[in-house]
């Protein structure tokens, strides 16, 4: 069982940046896809970004051009760099693996 632990959430101002990190309890070399999802209050969980083992990325339409996902297989880490944050980015962000593992989430609040 892979455990995923997110960190880096918090309060940011509109237009600001945050970097989320996800630490996996096992090596992620063999995990095909890693990613981030988010869930805002009263809304369904939605895809933010996914990255393949080889580095191919896919983003949700609402974050394209603003967020960047990356992974460090050697460190078993996945990152989400979030720039140009908007109030509508406010949500709990979850780390995910294609082995169907989920972290407990980290809250991101974008507000002035």
C-alpha positions in Angstrom: 0.0 0.0 0.0 1.4 3.3 -1.1 1.0 6.2 1.4 0.9 9.7 0.0 1.4 12.7 2.1 0.8 16.2 0.8 2.3 19.4 2.1 2.7 23.1 1.1 -0.9 24.2 1.2 -1.9 27.5 2.9 -3.2 30.9 2.2 -2.2 32.8 -0.9 -3.3 36.1 -2.4 -4.8 36.3 -5.9 -2.0 36.3 -8.4 0.4 34.6 -5.9 2.1 31.3 -6.0 2.3 28.1 -3.9 4.2 24.9 -4.4 2.6 21.6 -3.2 4.6 18.5 -2.5 3.6 14.9 -2.3 5.8 12.4 -0.6 5.3 8.7 -1.4 6.1 6.0 1.1 7.6 3.7 -1.6 9.6 4.3 -4.7 7.5 5.7 -7.5 9.8 4.5 -10.3 7.3 1.8 -11.3 4.2 3.9 -10.8 2.9 4.9 -14.3 1.0 8.0 -13.4 1.0 10.4 -10.5 -1.2 13.4 -10.2 -3.1 16.0 -8.3 -6.9 16.4 -7.9 -8.8 19.0 -6.0 -12.2 19.4 -4.4 -13.8 22.7 -3.7 -16.6 23.1 -1.2 -19.8 21.8 -2.6 -18.2 20.6 -5.8 -17.0 17.3 -7.2 -13.4 16.3 -7.1 -11.7 17.3 -10.4 -8.4 16.6 -12.2 -5.7 19.2 -11.8 -2.7 17.5 -13.4 -1.2 14.1 -14.1 2.3 13.2 -15.0 3.5 9.9 -16.4 6.5 7.9 -15.5 8.2 9.3 -18.6 7.3 12.9 -17.9 4.2 13.3 -20.1 1.8 15.8 -18.5 -1.9 16.5 -18.8 -3.7 19.4 -17.1 -7.3 20.3 -16.3 -8.5 23.1 -18.5 -8.9 25.6 -15.7 -5.2 25.4 -14.7 -3.4 25.1 -18.0 -0.7 27.7 -18.4 -0.7 28.4 -14.7 0.2 25.2 -12.9 3.1 22.8 -13.5 3.4 19.3 -12.3 6.7 17.5 -11.9 8.0 14.3 -10.3 11.3 13.2 -8.9 11.4 9.5 -9.1 14.6 9.2 -7.1 13.1 11.0 -4.2 9.6 9.6 -4.6 8.2 13.1 -4.7 5.6 14.8 -6.9 5.2 18.6 -7.0 2.6 21.1 -8.2 3.8 24.6 -8.8 0.8 26.9 -8.8 1.2 30.4 -10.2 -1.2 33.2 -10.9 -3.6 31.8 -8.3 -7.2 32.7 -8.4 -9.9 32.6 -5.7 -11.5 29.8 -7.6 -8.4 27.7 -7.1 -9.4 27.4 -3.4 -9.9 23.7 -2.6 -8.4 20.7 -0.9 -5.7 19.3 -3.1 -5.1 15.6 -3.2 -2.1 13.6 -4.4 -3.0 10.5 -6.4 -1.3 7.5 -7.9 -2.5 5.3 -10.7 -2.3 2.4 -8.2 -5.5 4.1 -6.8 -3.8 5.6 -3.8 -4.9 9.0 -2.3 -3.4 11.3 0.2 -5.4 13.0 2.9 -5.2 16.4 1.1 -3.9 19.8 1.8 -6.0 23.0 1.9 -5.2 25.8 -0.5 -7.1 29.1 0.1 -6.7 32.0 -2.3 -8.0 35.2 -0.9 -7.1 38.8 -0.3 
